Amino acid sequence: MARDIVGSPKIHQIMDPTNRRLTYAFVVAALCALFYALGAWQNSSPPSSLNPTSNLGTTAAAGCDCSSSSTSSSLPALDFEAHHQMNARDAAGSAAAAVDKFPACPFNFSEYTPCQDRTRGRRFDRTMLVYRERHCPGKDEAIRCLVPAPPNYKTPFRWPKSRDYAWYDNIPHKELSIEKAVQNWIQVEGDQFRFPGGGTMFPRGADAYIDDINALISLTDGSIRTAIDTGCGVASWGAYLLKRDIVTMSFAPRDTHEAQVQFALERGVPAMIGVMATQRLPYPARAFDMAHCSRCLIPWYAYDGLYLIEVDRVLRPGGYWILSGPPIHWKKYYRGWERTQEDLKQEQDSIEEVTKRLCWRKVIEKEDLSIWQKPINHVECSRVQRSYQTPQICENDNFDFAWYRKMSACITPLPEVSKQDEVAGGELKKWPERAFAMPPRISSGLVPSLSPTHFEEDNATWKERIEYYKRAIPPLSRGRYRNIMDMNAYLGGFAASMIDYPVWVMNVVPASSNPDTLGVIYERGFIGTYQDWCEAFSTYPRTYDLIHANGIFSTYQDRCDITYILLEMDRILRPEGTIIIRDTVEVLTKVQAITDGMRWENQILDHESGPYNPEKILLAIKTYWTAEPSTE
């Protein structure tokens, strides 16, 4: 009898249709797995690295026509098809074909700060400086163009030289060098600015002034790590604290002192546009170890001490407030300040009275400096408050929440303690141990849904991520970048992974985040702010070297047009700056379709864990271009 063989007509006649379908399905699945594995093997080598290394300073000095040139290296094409059945651009549908090529904005937008626009600000009340607070454009005012760099823009000097020098062409404003000439804020030397480190109250320089403070309270033992400078000028105080491992959030309004915050960031020093007016500062409660005002012209005694009450909110238990300038040492300076002795004495007495009501202790007043200390808990303060009508201790509020929230005329309560010598909220480790120590807000359960395990896992994740980033972007660890922004910082893991490099990170926590983790970031010894990314950030154009965005577009794609978020990233990024965007493939294809019209060069990489992870990474470089030189 003849033997039946597979594939013969007889077998097909007797094979059950269900089995036949299962066989076909198995074969197709096996082939898919084989080709997917083959594609993964072909792309298993380390990611092609971007080359953001700039030679702008050289080319500009040589007189090149930089308005039309690009010194960014071309990016290798990503083999996206190896992992997906359709090309990334095909997956975006017709969006890529229809994407706008964004034009350059007119040159008068080169220093555009959307939410601190002075023309728009004039519509608002001048009382309590409301007109200098954030007032963002509506949809009918939003611009869809790329903010240009000024002609002959050059890459800023690398840190630490940038602390003392900046290119004049990058911030072509001489006003401060004339207005503050006697105080040594800034000087013009040829095609450069020089920052001697002077200030209104420190004519011998910021370094000597900080030494004077250090003689009164220790700035070098690691117990003071985060500071805030209210009315910072060009941020020389914060600049010279950095060598003492103290990182300062400096802020000043966009006012008649043209571009002071822009100068600070050009120097590589943390700073934001901001003002003490009617709204809370955009930082959580118990954030800073030290606050400082050197002739900052803030009326501390006014409005029942409202501004000192806000400083108290953001100061950590045991934190210090340092005041120099009027009215301190008024007997020596009253003639130069053009004020009467009676007026200055009354102002100082009023400040002293407010500090007593806040339960602060005056540590010392010596020559030009006065220093107060906030209590480590409110055990004694609760008893003291009974003798004062105002301010009382607040009740029933979220004291961390500070996004468009009015200042409170009551004292922010500290967490409960069981002993009189216990630090409310938990004692922090000294720097640098603080960076990786368990934050008290997590260990005590003050942040819902966050456990010590989450914290440890996040640290481990960032050890892996930063190694991957260094392979993809070799200059990351070589001093190419100074000012870095993390648009969705979570626990500050990115900042912690970079502490061995000459960088600082602005850790941004979206205002709607749940849980709110900005307080944890401050407890680790880093700085940051709240932000709604449907609005512009409080900074000048071209102030960050690298921007990291983890999950931002997934978060905001249903809340606002992500095109405006990308245009904002372009505004605040320096020419030849680098962008790292982490998100799902579907979101990144939408992002890439928009950035095709933004003069960015980009590629998509696999996740650090490999090609099977649905999250991918878009790396991009903003190409170099400037406004055309004016013919006027």
Helices and strands as residue ranges (DSSP letters): H 9-14, H 17-42, H 56-61, G 80-82, H 88-91, H 95-98, G 107-109, G 114-116, H 118-121, G 127-132, G 161-163, E 165-167, G 168-170, H 175-179, E 187-189, E 192-194, H 206-214, E 226-230, H 236-241, G 242-244, E 247-252, H 260-266, E 271-273, E 288-294, H 302-314, E 315-324, H 330-333, H 341-357, E 361-366, E 369-373, H 379-384, G 385-387, G 433-435, H 440-443, H 452-472, G 474-477, E 483-486, H 493-497, E 504-510, H 518-523, E 528-531, E 544-550, H 552-556, H 562-572, E 573-584, H 585-595, E 600-606, E 615-622
